[in-house]
Amino acid sequence: MLLLVLGFSLQTANLPAIPMTPATPQVSLIGNAFAWNYSYPSGSNPQITVLHGQSLTVQLSSVDMLPHQFVVDVDNDGGGDASDCGTVDLCSAPFSTSPTTFSFSINFPGGEYTYYCSVHPMTMFGRFVVQDFGFASSPSSLALMQGSVTSSAITVTSLGGFVGKVNLTASVLPTGPVASLNPTSIRFSADGSASSTLTISTSRTTPEGVYTATVSATNGTLSDSIALPVTVTSAVSIGGSLPLWAIAAGAATIIAVAVAAIFVRGRRKRASKRS
């Protein structure tokens, strides 16, 4: 068993990738009990790389006339388990003498998976890489008072080796708080991440309530979004009457009047002494 596990690791370490056009991804796999595409220019068990949300067409044929079945192991439970074909894993019809075509949509999360032949899983397997990007926010919810500002760090992470630039937009519903992002576009390397700051601001007249801030990211092919609840409360009040800003303004006025009164009183005392 140890030798088999080591063999799997060594065989998949440097597999060549099949070049694919994002608009119409299509790949050809030729079944041979020794390996997919055994002795063909693409190399044995070539890596297949696609983008999340694409549709993939796999052209399948056999040169050894043995039965084969193409399986994408979405739940990563091993290629020998074909019991979840059609429910979790993606499986072609069995084929041997007659070529067949298998088409499916890439609607599972970005990351690295394995494709197998369910009949010969120990020799016919390769990497199946789904490129995408993921979202995270910190904090994941925001609360602020009327007339104030708060922010959250939005982090976008490469999945499956995705490389590129992502444009970001932000909005808030219902209308009330104002959202902005800095920067509005980010670029990251394979399996790297980059961040932008989401800022939410309110005016003194922004209605109290719960809002939803949505940050969307797209690069023209891939897109995703994340939603953050935003709670707006009234400015802090004392005695349930005046808001904090009004109290602060009133206090400043009182202090100014008091200082002026002391200054005037001091001048009068000095004037009376001179007289």
C-alpha positions in Angstrom: 0.0 0.0 0.0 2.9 2.4 0.8 4.4 1.8 -2.6 1.1 2.6 -4.3 0.7 5.8 -2.5 4.3 6.9 -3.3 3.7 5.9 -6.9 0.6 8.1 -7.1 2.6 11.1 -5.7 5.5 10.7 -8.1 3.3 10.2 -11.1 1.2 13.3 -10.6 4.1 15.6 -9.5 5.0 16.9 -13.0 2.1 16.1 -15.3 1.8 18.2 -18.5 -1.2 20.5 -18.8 -3.6 20.2 -21.7 -3.8 23.7 -23.4 -7.5 24.8 -23.5 -9.3 27.8 -25.0 -11.5 29.3 -22.2 -14.5 29.9 -24.6 -14.8 26.4 -25.9 -12.8 24.0 -23.7 -12.4 20.6 -25.3 -9.9 17.8 -24.6 -9.3 14.3 -26.1 -8.4 11.4 -23.9 -7.4 8.0 -25.3 -8.0 5.0 -23.0 -5.1 2.5 -22.4 -4.8 0.3 -19.4 -1.3 1.7 -18.8 -2.4 5.3 -18.7 -4.7 7.9 -20.4 -3.0 9.1 -23.7 -0.2 6.5 -23.1 2.7 7.2 -25.5 0.9 10.2 -27.1 2.5 13.6 -27.5 0.5 15.1 -24.6 2.2 12.8 -22.2 0.5 10.1 -20.1 -2.3 11.2 -17.8 -2.1 14.9 -18.8 -3.3 17.6 -16.4 -6.6 19.2 -17.4 -7.1 22.8 -16.4 -10.4 24.7 -16.7 -12.2 27.7 -15.3 -15.1 27.6 -12.8 -18.3 28.0 -14.7 -17.1 26.7 -18.0 -18.5 23.7 -19.9 -16.0 21.0 -20.8 -16.3 18.5 -23.6 -14.1 15.3 -23.3 -13.7 13.2 -26.4 -13.1 9.6 -25.3 -11.7 6.6 -27.2 -9.9 3.4 -26.6 -6.8 1.8 -28.3 -6.7 -1.4 -26.2 -10.3 -2.3 -26.8 -10.7 -2.8 -23.0 -13.6 -1.2 -21.2 -13.0 2.3 -19.7 -15.0 5.0 -17.9 -14.0 8.6 -17.4 -14.6 9.9 -13.9 -14.0 13.3 -12.2 -13.7 12.6 -8.5 -15.5 15.7 -7.2 -15.7 14.4 -3.6 -12.1 13.1 -3.6 -13.0 9.6 -2.3 -11.0 7.7 -4.9 -11.5 6.8 -8.5 -12.4 3.2 -7.8 -15.7 4.3 -6.2 -18.2 4.7 -9.0 -21.2 4.4 -6.7 -21.7 8.2 -6.6 -21.6 8.7 -10.4 -24.2 11.1 -11.5 -24.9 12.3 -7.9 -21.6 13.8 -6.9 -18.9 12.6 -9.3 -19.0 13.3 -13.0 -18.9 10.1 -15.0 -19.0 9.3 -18.7 -20.8 6.2 -20.1 -18.5 3.1 -20.3 -16.8 2.8 -23.6 -14.4 0.3 -25.3 -14.6 -0.1 -29.1 -16.7 2.9 -29.9 -15.6 6.5 -29.1 -17.9 8.6 -27.0 -18.2 12.3 -26.0 -18.9 13.5 -22.4 -19.8 17.1 -21.7 -20.5 18.7 -18.4 -20.4 22.1 -16.6 -17.7 23.0 -14.0 -20.0 24.1 -11.2 -18.0 22.8 -8.2 -15.5 24.9 -6.2 -12.1 25.9 -7.5 -9.2 23.7 -6.5 -7.4 20.5 -7.4 -9.3 17.2 -8.1 -8.4 13.9 -9.8 -9.8 12.3 -12.9 -9.7 8.5 -13.3 -10.7 5.5 -15.3 -13.1 3.7 -12.9 -11.9 0.4 -14.4 -8.2 1.0 -14.1 -7.9 3.7 -11.3 -4.3 2.7 -10.3 -2.8 3.6 -13.7 -5.3 5.9 -15.4 -5.5 9.1 -13.4 -4.4 12.7 -13.6 -4.9 16.1 -12.1 -8.1 18.0 -12.8 -7.6 21.7 -11.8 -10.5 24.1 -11.5 -9.3 27.8 -11.5 -11.3 30.3 -9.6 -11.0 32.9 -6.9 -12.6 33.1 -3.4 -13.8 35.9 -1.2 -13.4 36.7 2.5 -14.1 39.7 4.6 -12.9 40.8 8.0 -15.1 41.7 9.8 -17.9 39.9 8.0 -20.6 42.3 9.3 -20.5 46.0 10.1 -22.3 48.3 12.6 -22.1 52.1 12.7 -24.0 55.1 14.0 -25.5 57.9 11.9 -22.9 60.3 10.8 -19.9 57.9 11.1 -17.6 55.7 9.0 -16.5 52.0 9.3 -14.6 49.6 7.1 -13.9 45.9 6.3 -10.9 44.2 4.7 -11.9 42.3 1.5 -9.5 39.6 0.6 -9.6 37.8 -2.8 -7.7 34.5 -3.0 -6.5 32.5 -6.1 -7.9 29.0 -6.3 -6.4 26.3 -8.5 -3.5 28.5 -9.6 -5.7 31.3 -11.1 -3.6 34.3 -12.1 -5.0 37.7 -13.2 -6.5 41.0 -12.4 -9.9 41.4 -10.7 -12.1 44.4 -10.8 -14.2 45.2 -7.7 -17.4 47.1 -7.3 -19.5 47.8 -4.1 -23.1 48.7 -3.5 -25.6 49.0 -0.6 -29.3 48.1 -0.5 -31.6 49.7 0.4 -30.3 53.1 -0.4 -28.8 54.9 2.6 -25.2 54.2 3.5 -22.5 54.9 0.9 -19.9 52.2 0.0 -16.5 52.7 -1.6 -13.5 50.5 -2.3 -9.8 51.2 -2.3 -8.3 49.9 -4.6 -11.0 49.1 -7.1 -8.9 46.5 -8.9 -6.4 44.0 -7.6 -3.9 41.6 -9.2 -2.6 38.4 -7.7 -0.3 35.5 -8.6 -1.1 31.8 -8.6 -2.5 30.6 -5.2 -1.8 34.1 -3.9 -4.2 36.8 -2.5 -4.7 40.5 -2.5 -6.9 42.9 -0.5 -9.1 46.0 -0.8 -10.7 48.1 1.9 -14.5 48.4 1.8 -15.6 51.7 3.5 -19.2 52.4 4.6 -20.2 55.9 5.6 -23.4 57.4 6.8 -24.8 60.9 7.3 -26.7 62.2 10.3 -29.9 61.7 8.4 -29.3 58.1 7.2 -32.3 56.0 8.4 -31.6 53.5 11.1 -31.9 49.8 10.1 -30.2 46.8 8.6 -28.6 47.1 5.1 -26.7 44.8 2.8 -23.4 45.8 1.3 -22.4 43.7 -1.7 -18.9 43.5 -3.1 -18.6 42.0 -6.6 -15.5 40.8 -8.4 -15.0 40.0 -12.1 -12.2 39.5 -14.5 -14.4 39.2 -17.6 -14.6 35.4 -17.4 -14.9 34.6 -13.7 -17.2 36.5 -11.3 -18.2 36.2 -7.6 -19.6 38.3 -4.9 -19.8 38.6 -1.1 -22.5 40.2 1.1 -22.0 41.9 4.4 -24.9 43.0 6.7 -24.6 46.6 7.8 -26.5 47.9 10.8 -27.0 51.6 11.3 -28.1 52.9 14.7 -29.0 56.4 15.9 -26.2 58.6 17.3 -25.6 57.9 21.1 -28.0 60.1 23.2 -28.2 61.0 26.8 -31.6 60.9 28.5 -33.2 59.8 25.3 -33.2 63.3 23.9 -30.2 64.9 22.2 -27.7 63.0 20.0 -24.0 63.0 20.9 -23.0 65.5 18.2 -25.6 68.0 19.5 -24.5 67.6 23.1 -20.8 68.1 22.1 -21.7 71.3 20.2 -23.7 72.6 23.1 -20.9 71.8 25.5 -18.4 73.7 23.3 -20.8 76.7 23.2 -21.1 76.7 27.0 -17.4 76.5 27.5 -16.8 79.4 25.0 -19.4 81.6 26.8 -17.8 80.8 30.2 -14.3 81.7 29.0 -15.6 84.9 27.5 -17.4 85.8 30.7 -14.2 85.2 32.8 -12.2 87.3 30.4 -14.7 90.2 30.6 -14.9 90.0 34.4 -11.1 90.1 34.6 -10.9 93.2 32.5 -13.5 94.9 34.6 -11.5 94.1 37.8 -8.3 95.5 36.3 -10.1 98.6 35.1 -11.6 99.3 38.6 -8.2 98.9 40.3 -6.6 101.5 38.0 -9.5 103.9 38.7 
